Amino acid sequence: MRTKRDNQQWMLDLALNMRGRVQNFERDEWETPSRAHNYRMLPKMWRKKAEHDESLAKQSEKQGFLMTALEHYENAVEAYRMAQHPIFYDDNPVKIYLHNKLNEMVDRRSALSPYPIERVEIPFDDGKTISCLLHLLPDRRKAPCVIYVPGMDQSKEYFPKVMNNLGINRGMHVITMDGPGQGNSNIQKIRAVGDNYERAGAAVIDYLMTRKEVDSTKIGIYGVSMGSYWSLRLASYDHRPAAVASGVACFNPNNTIFSVSSPRFKQMFMYMSGIDDEDEFDKMANKMTVKGYIEKIKCPTLLATGEFDPLCPLEDAIEVFNDLKARRELWVIEDQFHPLWNIPNLGKLDCHHYIMDWLQRALVKGKTNEDRIAYVANKGEGPFSDCEWTPTINTGEAYF
């Protein structure tokens, strides 16, 4: 056992057995492709699905049904990604095998993609690299580019989907990164500590500045979940981006995610940080906040959060919004939690669609709102409608 809450593993296993989830328990749908009775079964259940998806893809490709094959490879990518993720031990041979299978599926998917996808390895500390996937518009024209900053349980393969690329569809390139503690960075032991993520993100921006396809004056950042924290820290560190969108809020991870939420979050992030001693980790995690950084952001900023997200109490989101000095907008999604996928407020779409709309408007048209808070109702017309809201609380007051 590495953490004091590891003795609650039986509760985590029970939740997985009964609810099909190890976190974000407010959500009703199961995360697992088939029933896993305890946490140790997760890699196997996801691997079995991945292998089936892979076999379907290869058979479809053999028959010449390339679009069907592409969809199956898309599913195989996600399943292999999820299979390797719950193994949080360095140099684990099963994790390495599954990670290699993930890479194989990504390359097979890219070969069938209707637009160019490039693997990019950006030099980082001590001869290591930040691994990225660069999704380019089919004609490779000069255009805005969005940097996608994944969450704790994501990696560069998660977003965007090739079959419905929300950036390409809106006339923007997208680059997704395995920042410190994510995906291939875990294999290389690039740790999620200190300002490593900010420096890695700045290196990605340096790279984009060299690409003729990218309009260097129109680079945006989109961070999700733990990426909502990293994206804001990156925008406070590097002022070259023209806009930042921070959704599925976890703006101050030191507040709730490692203390009162699922024990799995801390177990996972200790691996991502490379810290085995809990007391040492707590000292590091105590500094994981945007307080003192958010004021340094200069570009237009969008914050999006569920009204009852346990990883970011609404009072935290409002405090972050109030501390912003740049053009700012906050979306509060009625009755929603963490994450913001498949939600009734948006007609069962994910928040990705609307946040990419906001980024398109910000980067392509240079248009954003200032000091706007929107309350996105369950049966409303979405965050761009007439839904301005004055919060019922001030900074430092509890929301319910």
Residue, then its C-alpha position, 0 to 999 in steps of 0.5 A: m500500500r502506498t497511500k493511507r486510503d489504499n485500505q479502501q480498495w474493497m470499496l473501490d472494487l465494490a463500486l466497480n462491481m456494482r456500478g461499472r465505475v471507479q470514479n465520477f460515480e454521479r454518472d449512470e453509464w458503465e465505463t467498462p466494456s464488460r463486467a469487471h468485478n474488481y480493479r485488477m480485471l480492468p486491463k483484461m476486460w479492455r484488452k479483450k475488447a481491443e482485440h475484438d475491435e482490432s480483428l474486425a478492423k483487419q477483416s474489414e480492411k482485408q475486404g476493402f471496406l476501408m471506412t468500416a475498418l477506420e471506425h473499428y481501428e478508432n474503437a481499438v485505439e480507445a480500448y487499448r488506451m484504456a487497457q494500458h492506463p490502469i496499470f500504474y507501475d513503471d516498466n510493467p511488461v503488460k503495460i508496455y505490450l498494450h502501449n505498443k498495441l495502442n501505437e500500432m492501432v494509431d498508425r493503422r488508423s492514420a493510414l486510413s484517415p481522410y486527412p493527414i495525421e503526423r506523429v511528432e516527437i518534440p525534444f524535451d529534458d535529457g534527450k526525451t521527447i513529448s509525443c504528439l499527434l498533429h491532425l492537419l486540414p486535408d489541404r494543409r492550408k495555413a490556419p489556426c491550430v488548437i493544442y489539446v491538453p488531455g486529462m489525467d485519464q486521457s492521452k493524446e489518442y483520446f481526442p479528436k476522433v478521426m471520423n468526426n474531427l471537431g477541429i478539422n470540421r471547423g477549419m482548424h488544425v489540432i495537435t494533441m500532446d502526451g504531457p508529463g505523466q501521460g501516455n508515452s511520457n509515462i513510458q519515458k518516465i517524464r513526470a507530472v511535477g512542478d512546472n514540467y507541464e508548462r515547459a512541455g506545452a511551451a515546447v509544443i508551441d515552439y514546434l508549432m511556430t515552425r510549421k508553415e500550416v499553422d498561423s502562429t498568431k492563432i494558436g489556441i489551448y483546450g484543456v479537459s479535466m486535469g487538463s483544465y488545470w494544466s491548460l490554465r497554468l500553461a496560458s499563465y506561463d506562455h503568452r503566445p496562445a491567442a485563446v484558452a478554453s478550460g473545461v470539465a473543471c479541475f482548476n485546483p486539484n489540491n482541493t478535492i481530487f486527492s482527498v475526498s474523491s475516489p482513491r483511484f485519483k491519488q493512486m494514479f497521480m502518484y504514478m504519474s508524478g513518480i513519487d512513492d512516498e505519500d507525504e512527499f506527494d502531498k507536499m507536491a500536490n499542495k502546490m497544484t493550484v491556479k491561485g497566483y497564476i490565473e492573474k497572469i493569463k493575458c488571452p481570452t479565457l473560457l471556463a466550463t464546469g458542471e454545476f455540481d462537479p465534485l472535483c471543482p466545487l462551484e465556489d472554486a470555479i467562481e473564484v477562478f473566474n473572479d481572479l482572471k484579469a483577461r477577457r473571461e467567460l464562464w459556463v455553468i452546466e446545470d445539474q452536471f458533474h464530471p465529465l461533461w459528455n453526452i449531456p442533456n443540456l447540449g442535446k446529448l452532445d459532449c462539451h467538446h462541440y461547443i467549446m470547439d465552437w468557442l475556440q473557432r469564434a475566438l481564433v478565426k473571428g477574433k470574437t469573445n465575450e467579456d465578463r460573461i457567466a452563462y447558466v446552461a439549463n437542462k432544456g435551454e438553447g445552449p451556452f451561446s443563447d441568452c442565458e446570462w446568470t448572476p451567481t448566488i454566491n461570492t468568492g469564499e461562500a459555499y454553493f449548497 
